[in-house]
Amino acid sequence: MTTSEDVWRRETPHILSALMRRFGDFAACEDAVQEALFEASQQWPTKGVPDKPRGWLLRVASRRLIDAKRQDSARLERERRVFTRDRPNQTSIAEAVLENRDASLEVLALCCHPSLSPEAQVTLALRAVLGLSTEQIAALYFIPTATARQKISRAKSTIDEHGRHFPRPDTETERLPAMFHALYLMYTAGHCRPNGEALFDQEVTDEAIRLARLLHAALPDETETAGLLALMLLSEARRPGRRTSAGELVTLRNQDRKRWNSTLISEGVSLLEAALPAGPVGVNQLQAAISAVHSEAATWEKTDWAQIVELYSMLARIAPSPAVTLNYAVAVSEVHGPRAALEMLEPLLADKRMSRSHRLHAVRAPMLEALGEPADALTAYRTASRLCTNVPEQRYINAQITRLSAGAD
């Protein structure tokens, strides 16, 4: 049975784009789509999913907008008739457009408008266009769910302050950085689920890759679009090795690399090799290059860690972030030892967002153990377990706690 969440993710960009072309009011159109999806959740479980769910949702959402915007009853009635099912052989212009084109990138660009802060752009795109829940967005930003909800509300308030009308970008590329960030976070949300029994959400990662392919096809000469797609493909290629047949987490160090998808690795590396000489090296290309080094290594020990350290050094200079520091420290630990890595991580313990993330503590624990400090390592693992909300990851962390506790007895 199709759920409201499934429909939201698949159909929202198309419906929202059609409504925007007709009504031009972003916030009102988004509200109307949400109301249409709510009505679908009430009707479809008993009446069944319509043959053309997109058209059904478009008609319902349009009626909601017309009801809100038109007070004159005669005019309201005329406009309602355009979208009722009393004329099944006639198709509106908006519906015809919906049937023949993918509007996902168009709506993503609308969300990434410069009148919003960069974080608000991405937050709005993740929620309204890409279909992520408030909880998923909160996990991506290492913030409480209530804070994420407030960010979404503030983004909508900003839309209100700007007349609720978002003009289209002047050029194809002016909003690319925010679009890149939104798509990357979307992939991350699916690749490393913040909570639940599953390690990843295949539907989310598939949609992120699909949109990245669309963006690369639309802008084939933009090297960062190639870098973004390469990054996703190289990460996705390693997914089969990330869990056992029973669904348990397997760390990168211990993965069976024969299970990795060699076709995706080849495609990702080819994209990267074509992009790197073609223009300035950006964030996406650097991250893809790091992923390529991992993907081409026969084992953890044979990984070119020195090259990864150099790539992270470049990445930290052009796009510093706590997440970059965390991963950079792992590479430094392999080249320069755990003490140097722990010194890099020390400032993150004072970062409120990172201190709430189980990943920081899970990364520190084996470094502390390598330094001969099992008690501190055990404390770090226990903190990570308390903060972790993904069940397979938590089971892995708890197994390390059991192992260290047994050694302490």
N, C-alpha and C positions, 0 to 999 in steps of 0.2 A: 504493500500500500504506500502511495506517495504521501509523504509528510509535508507539513508546512515548511519545515526547514529545507527539505529537498527542493521544493518549488522555489523558495526564496533564493537559494543559491543559483539555480539554473535560469530562472525567468526574470528576476528583479531587474537586471540591467536593461533588458529589452523593453520591459513595460515602462520603466522609469524614463528611458530615452524617448519613447513615443509620447508619453505624457508631457515631458519637457518640451518637445517640439510643438505641442499643441497649446500648452498652458504657460510654460516658461517660469513657473514658480517651483524652485527645487524642493524647498521644505514641504510645501503643500502636496507636491506630487509624491514625495517619499511617504508622507503620512497616509496618503490615499492608497498606496501600494500595501502598506502595512495593514490597513483596514480590509483591503481585498483579501489578503492572505488569511486574516483572522476569519473572515466569512467563509473562505474555502475550508479552513480547519473545522468549521462547524457543519458544513454541508457535505463535503466530499466523503467522509467516513461512512455516511449512510446512503448518499445518493450516487456515489462513485465519482471517479475523476472524469471530467469532460473529455471529449475527443481532442479538443484544442484548448488545453488549460491556459495557454498564454492569452488567447483571445477572450476567454471567460474572465480572467483576472483583469485584463485591460478594460473590458466593459464595466465591471464592478468598480474598479478604481476611478474610471472616468465619471461614473455616476456620482461617486462620493465627491469628486471635485466640483462637478456641476451643482450638486446640492449645496455645497458650501459657498460657491461663488455667485450663483444666480438666484436672486430672490424673486424675480418676476415669474409668476407661475406659468404664464403662457410660453415665455421664452424657455423656461426650464423644461417644459413638456416637449417642446420642439427638439431641444438638444438631447433629451433622454432617448427619443425615438431613434436617433442615429445609432445608439449603442445597444438597443434592446435586441433580444433574440427573435423578435417578431419578423425580422427580415433576414432569414438565414442565407439567402442567395446573394446578398450584397455585403461587400467588405469595405470597411473604412480605409482611408489612405494610411492611417497609422497602423492598422492591422496588416495591410499589405507590406508595409515596410518591415514590420516585425517578422513576417514570414520569410523574408528574403535576405536579411542581413543580421550580423552579430553586432550589437550595440555596446558590448561590454567595455571596450576600451574608450568609447566615446563618453560613457557615463563616469568611468574612472577619471578621465581628464577633467570632467566638470567638477568632481569632488575635490580635485587637487588645485583649487583656485587660489591665487596668491593673496586674496583678502583674508584667508585663513592662515593661521600659523602652520609651519610644517607638520607639527605633531597633530594638529586638528585636521589637516588635510588627510593624513594617513588614517587617523582614527575614524573619520567619517567614511572614507572609502572602504575600510575593513568592515564596518558595520552595515552601511547602507547598500554597498555595491557588491562586496565580495562575500557577504553572508556570514561573517564570523560573529559568534555570540559575544556579549559583553564580557563574559568570563574568559573567553579565549584572548580577547584584546588585553584584558588586565594581565594575564599571564605573560603575554609577549612584552609588555612594558614593565613587568615586575612591580605592578601596583595593585592595590586592593580593587575589588570589583566595583565598590562604591565610587572610587576615584575615576575609574574608567567611564562609569555611567555619567559622572559630572562632566568629563571631557566631551562626551558625545553631546550632552545638553548644551554646553558652551559653544560647540561648533554650530549647532542649530541656531543658537541665539545670535551668533555672528552673521549667519545667513539672514536672519530677520533684520539686523541692523543695516544690511546692505540691500534692503528692498526685496529680499527673498529671490532675487533674480541673479543667476550666475551666467555671465557671458562666456562664450566659448574661447578657447585659447587662440591667440593671434597666429601662432605658428604650431607646427606639429611637435616641436621639441621643447617648448618653454616649460612644460610641466613634467618633463620626464623624470627628474630626480625624485619627486614625490611619488610618481607612479611606480618607479623602480622599488622604492622603499615599501610601498603598500604590497606589491606583489611578492617581494622577498619575505615580508612578515607573514603574508598569507601562507607561503610555502612552509615557513618555519612552524606555523601553528599546526599544520598537518603532519609535518615530519617529526615533530616532538610534541605530542599532545600534552597539554598542561595537566590534564586530569583524566580519570577513568581507567578502565581495564585494559585499553589498547595502547600500544606504543605510538601509533600514528593513525591519521585519518586519511585513507587513500583518496577519498573523494575530494578533499581539500587540496592535497598535493597535485592531483591530476588537473584540477581546475586552474591552479596557479601555473602549472607548466603549459596548459593550453593557452592561457592568456599571454604568457611570455612568448610562446610561439607566434601568436597573433601580432604581438608588438614587434617582434623581430622581422616578421614578414612585411609589416607596414613600414618599418624603418631599417632596411637591411644594411644601410651604410653607417648606422650608429653603433659604434663598437661596444658601448656599454649595454645595449640590448642583447648583443651576442654574448657578452660576459654574463649577464643575468641568466639567460637561458642555459649557458654552459654550466653555471654554478648549480642550477636546479637539477640538470641532467646528471651531473657527476655525483651530487648528493643522493639522488634517487637511485643511481646505479648500485649504491652500497646498501640500500634498504633491505634486500633479502638476507643479508648477513647480520642484521641488527637484532634478530630474535631467533630463538629456537623454535622447533616445531610445536612446542607447548606454549609459545608466546612469551618466553622469558627473555629479558634483555641480555644481549651480548655486547660487551664494549668493543670499541674499534681495535684495541690491542689483541683481542682474542677471537676476532671474527674469521670465519672460513672464507678467504678471499676468492675461492673458486666459485662461491655462490653469487658473487657480484655480477652485475649485468654488463658484459663486455661491449655490447652494442651501444648502450647509453654512454659508456666511458669513451668509446671511439668517437661518438657524435659530439660529446662535450669537449673533448680535446681538440677535435678538428675546428670547432667553432672558435675556441680560444686561440689556436695557432693562427687562424685567419684574422682575428681581431687585434691581437697584440701588436703586430707591426704596422697596423693601419692608422693608428692615432694615439692620442694621449691615453695612458693607462689609468683607468679609474677604479673605483671601489669594487664594482662587480667583477672586473677582470682580475683584480688582485685576489679576491676571495675564490674565484674560480681556479686561479692558478694554484692556490693552496690546496684546494680540493683535488686538483689534477695530480699533484705530487703524492697525496695520500692514495689516490685511486690507482696510480701506476706502480706503487711499491709492492713488492712480493710479500713482505711481512712488515710488522710494526718496527722491528729492529732494523730492517733494511731501508726504512723511510729516510729520505734526505732531509733530516731535521734541520740541518744548518740552512738549507734553502728556505724551509718553512719559516725559520726565525727571521731571515732577511725579508721575506714577503710580509710577515706580520709587522716588522719594523716599518716598512713602507706604508702599510695600511694604517698603523697607529699614527703616523704623521699626517696623513690626509683625511682620515676619518676616525679620530679617537672615540672610544666608547668603552663602557665597562665590559661589554661582551667581547670586544676585541682584546682587551687586556686579559680577560680570563683565558681565552684560547691562546693568546701570545705566551702567557705564562706556562701553559702545558708544553709548548715547543721549547721554551727556554729551559725547562726542567730536564728535557731530554739532552740538551746540548751543554748547558752550564751547571746542571745540578738543581736539586729541589730547593736549596736554600735561596738561591737567586730568584727562583720562581715565587717562593713565598713572600719575599720582599716586595715583588711586584704586586702581589695580591693584597698586601696589608692595607693599602688605602681603600680597597673595596669593602672591607669590613665596616668602615665608617659610612659607607654609602647606604642610605636607608633602603633604596630599591634593591640593591644587590644583596644586602644582608637578609632580605626576606626570600631570596632565591635559594633553593636547595643546591643548585649547581655550584655555587661558589664554595660551599662547605664540602660538597662531594669531591670537588677538584683538589681542595686543600688536604683532605684526609690522607690520600696515598702519599703525598709529598711529605707530610709529617711522619708517616710510618717509615718512609725511606730514610728519614733523618734519625731514626731510632727513638721516636717519641710516640709510642703506641697509645699512651693515655690521651694525649692531645688529639691523635688521629681518631680515637674512639669517640671523643667529644664532638669532633667535627662530623663524623658519620651520624651520630645520634641527632645532631642539629639538622643535618640534611634529611634524615628520615622523618623528623617531625614536620619539616616544611614541605616535603614532597607530596604531591597529590596524584601523581601517576602511579598506578598500582605496580606494573612491572618494574619500574625504576625503584620504587620503594622496596620491593622484594629483594632486588639486587643489593641495595644499600644495607638492608637488614641482614643479608647473608654476610656482608663484610663485618657488621657489628658482631654477629655470632662468632665468626672466625677470630676476630681480635679479642673478644671476651674470653674465648676458650684458651687462647694463648696467654692471657693474663692470669688465669687460674693456676 
